[in-house]
C-alpha cells in the first residue's frame, strides 16, 4: 500500500494522543501529510505520543471532543480535507464506572465532529472509527456482518452503536447532499508496541514481565479477534483514500483479522510467553467481573471484496512486533526508529521475521 496520496494533504485526527492515534499520526507524518490532532492529554503515563515526541512534528491541539466551540475553531483554522475520528472513551470496564462521561464522549463527540464536517465544505473524506462491539451480540460462532443489528450491551459498546447511528443520520440528512464521502470502520482488538492502557491483556503481560512477576490472566477462555495496530490503521487509510477518489467506496466496513487469528486470551498469552522467552509463564485467575462477551468475531468479506484487502500479519507476527517494540523500549533504544522500521516492513507487503 502506497502512502503517496497523503503527502501534502491536511488530515485532522481526533484522539491523536491515544495509542492508535499516535501510531496513525506517525504513519501520516512519515508520509508527508500535514497532520492536525485534537484530543485530551495522553490517557496513560508513560504514553506513546510523548515517547516519540510527536507534538513537534504535527499540530497538536489539546481539547475535549465534547467542546463543540473549540472543535469548530480548529476546523475553521486548519480547513482539513480528511477527518479521521478516533477520540473516544475506549475501555469497557471504565464505561461501567462512568457511563455518563462515556456517552457524552462517544455520542455527543460524534455529533460534534459530524457537525463540524457539515459546516466545513473543505472536508472531502471523513471516517468515524467505532468498534466490533457495536453489534447485538448473540454469542454465536459466525462473524457479524455490516447489516447485522447494532445494539452494544455495556455503556461503551452501546455508546459506540449510537455513534454509528448518529453518523447514519448525518449521512442521510446532510452528507449525501454535500461533496463529502463518509464511512465508519468497525475494528477489533489491537495489539502493538506502546500500549500502556490498563485492563488490556498484552500491556498487562508487559508490565508483569518488567516487574519480574508472573502474568495473571483474568478471562483465559474468551475468544477475541486480535490484530496488530498497523492492520486496522492501514485499512482506515485505504478507505479514506479510496472514498476521497471515488464516493462509491463510502460505506460501513468491518476491519478484523482472519478466523485463524481469533484466539482465546489464554492462547494469546501463551504466544506472548513463547515469544518473550526467558521462561516467562502465566497464572489463570478467572474472575468473572462485569459482563463481557465470550465470543465475538467479524465477517470482513465486504472489505476484502470491495478493496481486495487482506490482513498482512497473523496474531503470531503481531505478538512478535509488539515484543520487539517492548524489548527496544526496555533497552533504551530509539523507539521512533523502531516504529519507522515496523511501519516500513508492514507497508512493504508485511514481510516478517517470524
C-alpha beads as a LAMMPS data file, in Angstrom:
LAMMPS data file: protein, C-alpha beads

354 atoms
353 bonds

1 atom types
1 bond types

-500.0 500.0 xlo xhi
-500.0 500.0 ylo yhi
-500.0 500.0 zlo zhi

Masses

1 110.0

Atoms # bond

1 1 1 0.000 0.000 0.000
2 1 1 1.486 3.328 -1.067
3 1 1 1.153 6.348 1.205
4 1 1 1.976 8.933 -1.511
5 1 1 -1.666 10.042 -1.614
6 1 1 -1.328 11.676 1.830
7 1 1 1.697 13.832 1.011
8 1 1 0.776 17.495 1.498
9 1 1 -2.837 16.780 2.490
10 1 1 -4.258 18.259 5.681
11 1 1 -5.543 15.416 7.852
12 1 1 -7.352 16.004 11.144
13 1 1 -7.087 13.094 13.592
14 1 1 -9.177 13.203 16.774
15 1 1 -7.810 11.127 19.629
16 1 1 -4.255 11.567 18.330
17 1 1 -2.697 11.292 21.808
18 1 1 -4.019 7.753 22.346
19 1 1 -2.300 4.504 21.401
20 1 1 -3.929 4.038 17.981
21 1 1 -3.888 7.783 17.371
22 1 1 -0.131 8.024 17.930
23 1 1 0.624 5.157 15.524
24 1 1 -1.738 6.686 12.933
25 1 1 -0.136 10.135 13.201
26 1 1 3.322 8.563 12.920
27 1 1 2.266 6.892 9.653
28 1 1 0.785 10.134 8.312
29 1 1 3.712 12.323 9.361
30 1 1 6.126 9.827 7.749
31 1 1 4.050 10.071 4.559
32 1 1 4.428 13.867 4.479
33 1 1 0.856 14.751 5.479
34 1 1 0.086 17.974 7.314
35 1 1 -1.369 16.406 10.458
36 1 1 -3.636 18.213 12.902
37 1 1 -4.541 16.418 16.133
38 1 1 -7.394 17.192 18.525
39 1 1 -7.552 15.221 21.771
40 1 1 -7.258 15.263 25.528
41 1 1 -3.830 14.939 27.111
42 1 1 -2.385 11.425 26.670
43 1 1 -4.519 8.885 28.559
44 1 1 -1.573 6.973 30.037
45 1 1 1.731 7.632 31.751
46 1 1 4.044 6.898 30.003
47 1 1 2.381 7.494 26.637
48 1 1 3.475 6.569 23.140
49 1 1 2.574 10.053 21.896
50 1 1 5.078 11.640 24.283
51 1 1 7.739 8.941 23.969
52 1 1 8.147 9.642 20.248
53 1 1 7.771 13.420 20.645
54 1 1 5.031 13.663 18.019
55 1 1 3.843 17.088 19.088
56 1 1 6.802 18.730 17.367
57 1 1 6.048 17.041 14.047
58 1 1 2.356 17.939 13.795
59 1 1 -0.177 20.487 15.055
60 1 1 -1.241 19.021 18.390
61 1 1 -4.291 20.679 19.926
62 1 1 -5.374 19.610 23.394
63 1 1 -9.152 19.796 23.532
64 1 1 -12.228 17.845 24.570
65 1 1 -14.317 16.285 21.809
66 1 1 -17.386 17.372 23.857
67 1 1 -16.406 21.037 23.344
68 1 1 -18.114 21.943 20.050
69 1 1 -16.942 25.569 20.055
70 1 1 -13.271 24.613 20.384
71 1 1 -13.611 21.931 17.706
72 1 1 -15.305 24.391 15.325
73 1 1 -12.424 26.828 15.772
74 1 1 -9.882 24.133 14.910
75 1 1 -11.783 23.218 11.719
76 1 1 -12.061 26.892 10.770
77 1 1 -8.345 27.471 11.298
78 1 1 -6.860 24.362 9.654
79 1 1 -9.502 23.529 6.987
80 1 1 -8.804 19.762 6.877
81 1 1 -9.523 17.789 3.690
82 1 1 -9.575 14.493 5.540
83 1 1 -11.003 13.780 9.000
84 1 1 -10.365 10.586 10.973
85 1 1 -12.345 10.386 14.202
86 1 1 -10.738 8.138 16.819
87 1 1 -11.395 10.132 20.019
88 1 1 -13.395 8.004 22.454
89 1 1 -13.641 6.644 25.950
90 1 1 -12.422 3.192 24.892
91 1 1 -12.335 0.958 27.991
92 1 1 -15.330 -1.328 28.707
93 1 1 -14.678 -1.517 32.469
94 1 1 -14.373 2.275 32.712
95 1 1 -17.729 2.609 30.969
96 1 1 -19.371 0.812 33.921
97 1 1 -17.659 3.204 36.343
98 1 1 -18.538 6.335 34.397
99 1 1 -21.401 5.740 31.967
100 1 1 -22.434 9.397 31.580
101 1 1 -18.949 10.535 30.579
102 1 1 -18.694 7.567 28.194
103 1 1 -21.957 8.546 26.445
104 1 1 -21.059 12.253 26.364
105 1 1 -17.707 11.490 24.737
106 1 1 -18.736 8.708 22.373
107 1 1 -22.163 10.012 21.317
108 1 1 -22.014 13.810 21.585
109 1 1 -18.377 13.708 20.492
110 1 1 -19.546 12.088 17.252
111 1 1 -22.379 14.606 16.886
112 1 1 -19.827 17.422 17.274
113 1 1 -17.400 16.029 14.715
114 1 1 -20.251 15.374 12.235
115 1 1 -21.470 18.932 12.779
116 1 1 -18.001 20.326 12.016
117 1 1 -17.816 18.254 8.831
118 1 1 -21.271 19.582 7.876
119 1 1 -20.172 23.191 8.413
120 1 1 -16.821 22.897 6.600
121 1 1 -17.010 22.069 2.886
122 1 1 -13.196 21.685 2.859
123 1 1 -13.702 18.113 4.162
124 1 1 -13.820 15.606 1.289
125 1 1 -13.310 12.351 3.188
126 1 1 -14.478 11.538 6.729
127 1 1 -14.076 8.271 8.648
128 1 1 -15.661 7.521 12.010
129 1 1 -13.836 4.682 13.770
130 1 1 -16.124 2.649 16.036
131 1 1 -15.646 -0.935 17.274
132 1 1 -16.523 -4.563 16.585
133 1 1 -18.666 -4.406 19.754
134 1 1 -21.403 -2.299 18.109
135 1 1 -23.328 -5.399 17.057
136 1 1 -26.066 -7.063 19.044
137 1 1 -24.042 -9.978 20.393
138 1 1 -25.752 -13.346 20.040
139 1 1 -22.671 -15.243 21.305
140 1 1 -22.736 -17.244 18.094
141 1 1 -19.764 -18.604 16.182
142 1 1 -20.445 -16.733 12.937
143 1 1 -18.855 -13.406 12.165
144 1 1 -21.090 -10.319 12.290
145 1 1 -21.786 -8.568 9.017
146 1 1 -22.217 -4.860 8.395
147 1 1 -26.004 -5.233 8.021
148 1 1 -26.490 -7.070 11.339
149 1 1 -28.388 -5.144 14.055
150 1 1 -26.428 -2.633 16.130
151 1 1 -27.001 -2.857 19.878
152 1 1 -23.935 -2.915 22.144
153 1 1 -24.508 -4.343 25.621
154 1 1 -22.351 -2.317 28.042
155 1 1 -22.208 1.515 28.094
156 1 1 -19.015 1.587 25.985
157 1 1 -20.295 -0.745 23.263
158 1 1 -23.746 0.794 23.296
159 1 1 -22.414 4.358 23.044
160 1 1 -20.386 3.277 20.013
161 1 1 -23.534 1.774 18.456
162 1 1 -25.128 5.188 18.980
163 1 1 -22.097 6.804 17.337
164 1 1 -22.777 4.672 14.260
165 1 1 -26.446 5.728 14.234
166 1 1 -25.538 9.411 14.572
167 1 1 -23.239 9.053 11.556
168 1 1 -26.001 7.332 9.541
169 1 1 -28.400 10.172 10.256
170 1 1 -25.860 12.829 9.266
171 1 1 -25.179 10.917 6.044
172 1 1 -28.890 10.725 5.194
173 1 1 -29.784 14.234 6.355
174 1 1 -26.763 16.228 5.196
175 1 1 -23.696 14.492 3.783
176 1 1 -25.463 12.850 0.826
177 1 1 -26.199 16.353 -0.484
178 1 1 -22.605 17.505 0.030
179 1 1 -19.312 16.841 -1.698
180 1 1 -18.002 14.595 1.075
181 1 1 -17.546 10.824 1.345
182 1 1 -18.279 9.308 4.757
183 1 1 -17.607 5.846 6.171
184 1 1 -17.474 4.086 9.505
185 1 1 -14.975 1.352 10.334
186 1 1 -15.693 -1.283 12.971
187 1 1 -12.440 -2.756 14.201
188 1 1 -11.439 -5.361 16.758
189 1 1 -8.840 -5.649 19.488
190 1 1 -5.435 -4.257 18.635
191 1 1 -2.024 -5.098 19.999
192 1 1 1.268 -3.379 19.344
193 1 1 4.197 -1.578 20.893
194 1 1 3.463 1.413 23.083
195 1 1 0.055 0.494 24.509
196 1 1 0.156 1.401 28.199
197 1 1 -3.595 1.140 28.870
198 1 1 -4.931 -0.556 31.981
199 1 1 -7.082 -3.619 31.658
200 1 1 -5.709 -4.761 28.298
201 1 1 -4.090 -8.138 28.209
202 1 1 -0.819 -7.529 26.342
203 1 1 0.067 -4.313 28.245
204 1 1 -0.666 -6.318 31.437
205 1 1 1.774 -9.008 30.248
206 1 1 4.489 -6.454 29.500
207 1 1 4.048 -4.750 32.888
208 1 1 4.333 -8.124 34.669
209 1 1 7.475 -9.040 32.743
210 1 1 9.010 -5.662 33.537
211 1 1 8.410 -6.224 37.271
212 1 1 9.633 -9.830 37.075
213 1 1 6.211 -11.147 38.121
214 1 1 4.013 -13.923 36.797
215 1 1 1.362 -12.826 34.326
216 1 1 -2.159 -13.058 35.735
217 1 1 -4.974 -13.793 33.295
218 1 1 -8.500 -12.853 34.314
219 1 1 -10.501 -14.355 31.487
220 1 1 -8.420 -17.012 29.681
221 1 1 -11.297 -18.627 27.775
222 1 1 -12.812 -15.650 25.983
223 1 1 -12.144 -15.547 22.246
224 1 1 -11.261 -12.246 20.615
225 1 1 -10.144 -11.140 17.176
226 1 1 -6.627 -9.802 17.743
227 1 1 -4.588 -7.894 15.193
228 1 1 -1.533 -5.671 15.123
229 1 1 -2.413 -1.991 15.410
230 1 1 -0.986 -1.259 11.943
231 1 1 -3.586 -3.585 10.401
232 1 1 -6.739 -1.520 11.048
233 1 1 -4.861 1.786 10.640
234 1 1 -3.743 0.790 7.145
235 1 1 -7.346 -0.221 6.376
236 1 1 -8.654 3.162 7.642
237 1 1 -6.137 4.991 5.460
238 1 1 -7.143 2.866 2.477
239 1 1 -10.867 3.616 3.000
240 1 1 -10.171 7.337 3.458
241 1 1 -8.126 7.462 0.248
242 1 1 -10.451 5.330 -1.911
243 1 1 -13.593 7.238 -0.937
244 1 1 -11.766 10.561 -1.441
245 1 1 -11.019 9.455 -5.009
246 1 1 -14.451 7.930 -5.593
247 1 1 -17.501 8.370 -3.373
248 1 1 -18.892 4.970 -4.355
249 1 1 -16.470 3.479 -1.798
250 1 1 -18.132 5.235 1.150
251 1 1 -19.916 2.784 3.437
252 1 1 -19.747 0.754 6.648
253 1 1 -16.823 -1.623 6.978
254 1 1 -15.745 -4.339 9.373
255 1 1 -11.991 -4.423 9.830
256 1 1 -10.673 -7.519 11.557
257 1 1 -8.318 -10.470 11.316
258 1 1 -8.945 -13.797 9.616
259 1 1 -10.631 -16.560 11.607
260 1 1 -7.330 -18.243 12.424
261 1 1 -6.377 -15.142 14.418
262 1 1 -9.439 -15.289 16.659
263 1 1 -7.765 -16.861 19.684
264 1 1 -8.565 -17.200 23.352
265 1 1 -6.846 -14.883 25.792
266 1 1 -5.005 -17.910 27.200
267 1 1 -3.615 -18.819 23.762
268 1 1 -2.601 -15.211 23.210
269 1 1 -0.652 -15.144 26.486
270 1 1 0.971 -18.494 25.592
271 1 1 2.176 -16.900 22.345
272 1 1 3.443 -13.894 24.253
273 1 1 5.406 -16.012 26.768
274 1 1 6.883 -18.123 23.985
275 1 1 7.914 -15.030 22.023
276 1 1 9.303 -13.232 25.086
277 1 1 11.385 -16.244 26.160
278 1 1 13.235 -16.113 29.494
279 1 1 10.967 -18.829 30.937
280 1 1 8.023 -16.470 31.260
281 1 1 4.765 -18.064 32.463
282 1 1 1.225 -17.087 33.429
283 1 1 -1.379 -17.918 36.038
284 1 1 -5.085 -18.473 35.466
285 1 1 -7.091 -16.347 37.883
286 1 1 -10.575 -16.438 36.392
287 1 1 -12.554 -13.631 37.976
288 1 1 -15.746 -13.142 36.077
289 1 1 -16.335 -9.444 36.681
290 1 1 -18.676 -7.224 34.666
291 1 1 -20.460 -8.761 31.706
292 1 1 -18.085 -9.372 28.873
293 1 1 -18.951 -11.251 25.735
294 1 1 -17.207 -14.594 25.492
295 1 1 -17.193 -14.795 21.756
296 1 1 -17.156 -12.167 19.093
297 1 1 -15.803 -12.054 15.596
298 1 1 -16.331 -10.071 12.435
299 1 1 -17.045 -11.129 8.886
300 1 1 -14.685 -8.969 6.832
301 1 1 -15.700 -10.243 3.375
302 1 1 -17.033 -6.810 2.397
303 1 1 -13.669 -5.085 2.900
304 1 1 -11.980 -7.949 1.033
305 1 1 -14.406 -7.918 -1.890
306 1 1 -14.653 -4.148 -2.312
307 1 1 -10.951 -3.344 -1.973
308 1 1 -9.182 -6.673 -2.492
309 1 1 -7.877 -6.176 1.055
310 1 1 -6.420 -8.880 3.214
311 1 1 -4.649 -8.882 6.578
312 1 1 -0.855 -8.887 6.365
313 1 1 0.207 -10.104 9.805
314 1 1 -1.167 -13.049 11.755
315 1 1 -1.503 -12.952 15.525
316 1 1 1.952 -14.546 15.891
317 1 1 3.577 -11.727 13.907
318 1 1 1.512 -9.177 15.832
319 1 1 2.959 -10.520 19.099
320 1 1 6.467 -10.670 17.588
321 1 1 6.395 -6.976 16.641
322 1 1 4.909 -5.993 19.997
323 1 1 7.620 -7.864 21.900
324 1 1 10.253 -6.363 19.572
325 1 1 8.987 -2.865 20.459
326 1 1 8.889 -3.593 24.210
327 1 1 12.425 -5.007 24.265
328 1 1 13.707 -1.955 22.346
329 1 1 11.909 0.254 24.859
330 1 1 13.297 -1.525 27.938
331 1 1 16.814 -1.386 26.444
332 1 1 16.521 2.374 25.904
333 1 1 16.716 2.118 22.100
334 1 1 15.246 4.757 19.768
335 1 1 11.512 3.942 19.791
336 1 1 10.747 6.264 16.896
337 1 1 13.175 4.403 14.637
338 1 1 11.786 1.065 15.796
339 1 1 8.290 2.218 14.743
340 1 1 9.540 3.546 11.407
341 1 1 11.085 0.150 10.734
342 1 1 7.901 -1.725 11.678
343 1 1 5.713 0.611 9.574
344 1 1 8.078 0.177 6.629
345 1 1 8.033 -3.617 6.912
346 1 1 4.264 -3.639 7.237
347 1 1 3.635 -1.391 4.237
348 1 1 6.111 -3.307 2.081
349 1 1 3.857 -6.333 1.984
350 1 1 4.183 -7.235 5.636
351 1 1 7.481 -9.109 5.366
352 1 1 8.198 -10.608 8.753
353 1 1 10.889 -12.365 10.732
354 1 1 8.704 -14.985 12.360

Bonds

1 1 1 2
2 1 2 3
3 1 3 4
4 1 4 5
5 1 5 6
6 1 6 7
7 1 7 8
8 1 8 9
9 1 9 10
10 1 10 11
11 1 11 12
12 1 12 13
13 1 13 14
14 1 14 15
15 1 15 16
16 1 16 17
17 1 17 18
18 1 18 19
19 1 19 20
20 1 20 21
21 1 21 22
22 1 22 23
23 1 23 24
24 1 24 25
25 1 25 26
26 1 26 27
27 1 27 28
28 1 28 29
29 1 29 30
30 1 30 31
31 1 31 32
32 1 32 33
33 1 33 34
34 1 34 35
35 1 35 36
36 1 36 37
37 1 37 38
38 1 38 39
39 1 39 40
40 1 40 41
41 1 41 42
42 1 42 43
43 1 43 44
44 1 44 45
45 1 45 46
46 1 46 47
47 1 47 48
48 1 48 49
49 1 49 50
50 1 50 51
51 1 51 52
52 1 52 53
53 1 53 54
54 1 54 55
55 1 55 56
56 1 56 57
57 1 57 58
58 1 58 59
59 1 59 60
60 1 60 61
61 1 61 62
62 1 62 63
63 1 63 64
64 1 64 65
65 1 65 66
66 1 66 67
67 1 67 68
68 1 68 69
69 1 69 70
70 1 70 71
71 1 71 72
72 1 72 73
73 1 73 74
74 1 74 75
75 1 75 76
76 1 76 77
77 1 77 78
78 1 78 79
79 1 79 80
80 1 80 81
81 1 81 82
82 1 82 83
83 1 83 84
84 1 84 85
85 1 85 86
86 1 86 87
87 1 87 88
88 1 88 89
89 1 89 90
90 1 90 91
91 1 91 92
92 1 92 93
93 1 93 94
94 1 94 95
95 1 95 96
96 1 96 97
97 1 97 98
98 1 98 99
99 1 99 100
100 1 100 101
101 1 101 102
102 1 102 103
103 1 103 104
104 1 104 105
105 1 105 106
106 1 106 107
107 1 107 108
108 1 108 109
109 1 109 110
110 1 110 111
111 1 111 112
112 1 112 113
113 1 113 114
114 1 114 115
115 1 115 116
116 1 116 117
117 1 117 118
118 1 118 119
119 1 119 120
120 1 120 121
121 1 121 122
122 1 122 123
123 1 123 124
124 1 124 125
125 1 125 126
126 1 126 127
127 1 127 128
128 1 128 129
129 1 129 130
130 1 130 131
131 1 131 132
132 1 132 133
133 1 133 134
134 1 134 135
135 1 135 136
136 1 136 137
137 1 137 138
138 1 138 139
139 1 139 140
140 1 140 141
141 1 141 142
142 1 142 143
143 1 143 144
144 1 144 145
145 1 145 146
146 1 146 147
147 1 147 148
148 1 148 149
149 1 149 150
150 1 150 151
151 1 151 152
152 1 152 153
153 1 153 154
154 1 154 155
155 1 155 156
156 1 156 157
157 1 157 158
158 1 158 159
159 1 159 160
160 1 160 161
161 1 161 162
162 1 162 163
163 1 163 164
164 1 164 165
165 1 165 166
166 1 166 167
167 1 167 168
168 1 168 169
169 1 169 170
170 1 170 171
171 1 171 172
172 1 172 173
173 1 173 174
174 1 174 175
175 1 175 176
176 1 176 177
177 1 177 178
178 1 178 179
179 1 179 180
180 1 180 181
181 1 181 182
182 1 182 183
183 1 183 184
184 1 184 185
185 1 185 186
186 1 186 187
187 1 187 188
188 1 188 189
189 1 189 190
190 1 190 191
191 1 191 192
192 1 192 193
193 1 193 194
194 1 194 195
195 1 195 196
196 1 196 197
197 1 197 198
198 1 198 199
199 1 199 200
200 1 200 201
201 1 201 202
202 1 202 203
203 1 203 204
204 1 204 205
205 1 205 206
206 1 206 207
207 1 207 208
208 1 208 209
209 1 209 210
210 1 210 211
211 1 211 212
212 1 212 213
213 1 213 214
214 1 214 215
215 1 215 216
216 1 216 217
217 1 217 218
218 1 218 219
219 1 219 220
220 1 220 221
221 1 221 222
222 1 222 223
223 1 223 224
224 1 224 225
225 1 225 226
226 1 226 227
227 1 227 228
228 1 228 229
229 1 229 230
230 1 230 231
231 1 231 232
232 1 232 233
233 1 233 234
234 1 234 235
235 1 235 236
236 1 236 237
237 1 237 238
238 1 238 239
239 1 239 240
240 1 240 241
241 1 241 242
242 1 242 243
243 1 243 244
244 1 244 245
245 1 245 246
246 1 246 247
247 1 247 248
248 1 248 249
249 1 249 250
250 1 250 251
251 1 251 252
252 1 252 253
253 1 253 254
254 1 254 255
255 1 255 256
256 1 256 257
257 1 257 258
258 1 258 259
259 1 259 260
260 1 260 261
261 1 261 262
262 1 262 263
263 1 263 264
264 1 264 265
265 1 265 266
266 1 266 267
267 1 267 268
268 1 268 269
269 1 269 270
270 1 270 271
271 1 271 272
272 1 272 273
273 1 273 274
274 1 274 275
275 1 275 276
276 1 276 277
277 1 277 278
278 1 278 279
279 1 279 280
280 1 280 281
281 1 281 282
282 1 282 283
283 1 283 284
284 1 284 285
285 1 285 286
286 1 286 287
287 1 287 288
288 1 288 289
289 1 289 290
290 1 290 291
291 1 291 292
292 1 292 293
293 1 293 294
294 1 294 295
295 1 295 296
296 1 296 297
297 1 297 298
298 1 298 299
299 1 299 300
300 1 300 301
301 1 301 302
302 1 302 303
303 1 303 304
304 1 304 305
305 1 305 306
306 1 306 307
307 1 307 308
308 1 308 309
309 1 309 310
310 1 310 311
311 1 311 312
312 1 312 313
313 1 313 314
314 1 314 315
315 1 315 316
316 1 316 317
317 1 317 318
318 1 318 319
319 1 319 320
320 1 320 321
321 1 321 322
322 1 322 323
323 1 323 324
324 1 324 325
325 1 325 326
326 1 326 327
327 1 327 328
328 1 328 329
329 1 329 330
330 1 330 331
331 1 331 332
332 1 332 333
333 1 333 334
334 1 334 335
335 1 335 336
336 1 336 337
337 1 337 338
338 1 338 339
339 1 339 340
340 1 340 341
341 1 341 342
342 1 342 343
343 1 343 344
344 1 344 345
345 1 345 346
346 1 346 347
347 1 347 348
348 1 348 349
349 1 349 350
350 1 350 351
351 1 351 352
352 1 352 353
353 1 353 354
